[in-house]
Amino acid sequence: MIAAMTWTAPEVTRPSGDTAADERILLPTLLAWHRSTFLGKCAGLTGEQLAQASVPPSNLTLLGLIRHLAKVERIWFRLRYTAQDIGPLYDPELGKDHDFEVLDATKAEEAYNTLLEEIRLADEAAAEGSLDDTFDLGGDPFSLRMLYVHMIGEYARHNGHADLIRERIDGDTGA
């Protein structure tokens, strides 16, 4: 009998960029840096480790963050900004925190690949947009510029969470 291979999150390389660039270049580049920082926090871990809640009493996991960030990418760039005719990533009937709470370590690779795909599609959705483009958010205009700022903040917050979770899993405190 051949043993099943255990999936491990791949290594990533953080992009570098021009820190004095025009904001149309700077904002997507900074978001890409934060995205890759998060993926780097997952690198080298198995699905079981990604699903491990390691900072009690919190039940937050890297796998939950992977699923959450995929959902957030879809909501902000594809459902709100470009109003694509697609459904939510997770059934809203399952609760607003379904992405964090329903974890299956055997589906970690699928969740990881979903995040990568949502990032790709988000970048594609915003590629030709002007930072001054707006969409309606609760009756108020919301610009692509603010969307980038919001997503950079979203990843920065969750990268802090990921730092603590990863350190508790295996002691890694890398950048």
Solvent accessible surface area in square Angstrom, and as a share of the most:
residue,aa,sasa,rsa
1,M,243,1.09
2,I,168,0.85
3,A,87,0.68
4,A,98,0.76
5,M,182,0.81
6,T,83,0.48
7,W,59,0.21
8,T,59,0.34
9,A,2,0.02
10,P,63,0.40
11,E,139,0.62
12,V,51,0.29
13,T,123,0.72
14,R,81,0.30
15,P,53,0.33
16,S,109,0.70
17,G,44,0.42
18,D,87,0.45
19,T,125,0.73
20,A,93,0.72
21,A,18,0.14
22,D,94,0.49
23,E,71,0.32
24,R,63,0.23
25,I,104,0.53
26,L,59,0.29
27,L,21,0.10
28,P,36,0.22
29,T,38,0.22
30,L,68,0.34
31,L,0,0.00
32,A,33,0.26
33,W,88,0.31
34,H,26,0.12
35,R,10,0.03
36,S,11,0.07
37,T,11,0.07
38,F,0,0.00
39,L,14,0.07
40,G,26,0.25
41,K,12,0.05
42,C,0,0.00
43,A,7,0.05
44,G,37,0.36
45,L,2,0.01
46,T,31,0.18
47,G,4,0.04
48,E,104,0.47
49,Q,57,0.25
50,L,0,0.00
51,A,25,0.20
52,Q,79,0.35
53,A,54,0.42
54,S,8,0.05
55,V,42,0.24
56,P,96,0.60
57,P,144,0.90
58,S,51,0.33
59,N,105,0.54
60,L,39,0.19
61,T,3,0.02
62,L,0,0.00
63,L,1,0.01
64,G,0,0.00
65,L,0,0.00
66,I,0,0.00
67,R,35,0.13
68,H,23,0.10
69,L,0,0.00
70,A,0,0.00
71,K,36,0.15
72,V,10,0.06
73,E,0,0.00
74,R,39,0.14
75,I,45,0.23
76,W,28,0.10
77,F,1,0.00
78,R,20,0.07
79,L,49,0.25
80,R,89,0.33
81,Y,28,0.11
82,T,50,0.29
83,A,77,0.60
84,Q,64,0.28
85,D,154,0.80
86,I,55,0.28
87,G,39,0.38
88,P,73,0.46
89,L,42,0.21
90,Y,39,0.15
91,D,69,0.36
92,P,95,0.60
93,E,157,0.70
94,L,102,0.51
95,G,35,0.34
96,K,170,0.72
97,D,51,0.26
98,H,28,0.12
99,D,1,0.01
100,F,43,0.18
101,E,109,0.49
102,V,79,0.46
103,L,52,0.26
104,D,61,0.31
105,A,27,0.21
106,T,118,0.68
107,K,113,0.48
108,A,1,0.00
109,E,76,0.34
110,E,110,0.49
111,A,13,0.10
112,Y,4,0.01
113,N,74,0.38
114,T,40,0.23
115,L,0,0.00
116,L,70,0.35
117,E,72,0.32
118,E,4,0.02
119,I,22,0.11
120,R,122,0.44
121,L,35,0.17
122,A,0,0.00
123,D,63,0.32
124,E,107,0.48
125,A,20,0.15
126,A,0,0.00
127,A,63,0.49
128,E,167,0.75
129,G,13,0.13
130,S,55,0.36
131,L,12,0.06
132,D,98,0.51
133,D,55,0.29
134,T,83,0.48
135,F,20,0.08
136,D,104,0.54
137,L,55,0.27
138,G,81,0.78
139,G,62,0.59
140,D,91,0.47
141,P,105,0.66
142,F,34,0.14
143,S,23,0.15
144,L,0,0.00
145,R,79,0.29
146,M,91,0.40
147,L,0,0.00
148,Y,7,0.03
149,V,70,0.40
150,H,51,0.23
151,M,0,0.00
152,I,21,0.11
153,G,26,0.25
154,E,14,0.07
155,Y,1,0.00
156,A,44,0.34
157,R,128,0.47
158,H,17,0.08
159,N,11,0.06
160,G,35,0.34
161,H,66,0.29
162,A,0,0.00
163,D,61,0.32
164,L,103,0.51
165,I,4,0.02
166,R,18,0.07
167,E,80,0.36
168,R,147,0.54
169,I,25,0.13
170,D,71,0.37
171,G,47,0.45
172,D,58,0.30
173,T,96,0.56
174,G,39,0.38
175,A,93,0.72
